[in-house]
């Protein structure tokens, strides 16, 4: 299994802070496995993806296997 950690607005869209998905998983498979609103939100280039704590420069190159953790990170805002 792969753990998907959702932060901020992305967790709100999913309705949960984490999901468990079947491995292996690439970018297209991840989006297909997510709720529609969340998958659509990931198209925003400001959202970042981390695999096992390392930010991916190109989220479309995501390749996750069993035991991996994917974090979906919305843009940070504040003042």
Steps between C-alpha positions, in 0.01 A plus 500: 500500500595864450408768753383830354523792741277797416565844644297820523233557238579165336405315819180703511414395142563133582319516833785307667866574584637172363412233247637150442529395137621188322861494378661558256376843403605761246360851454209396276410212731508727804265749341264222386483361855414831665160666542417705189522843666838418652638360174390817317667720764831322442513648150582836663878537448533667841423169671814300575561129546753334727601134494642369827575857614672618180325758282466395138610754241251348254199339667407317180812283547363359828569128544400364842524144625383302801583672828557842340341822620368765263430844643276741309587856593289805415664840463591662830335830578534734789599841604 
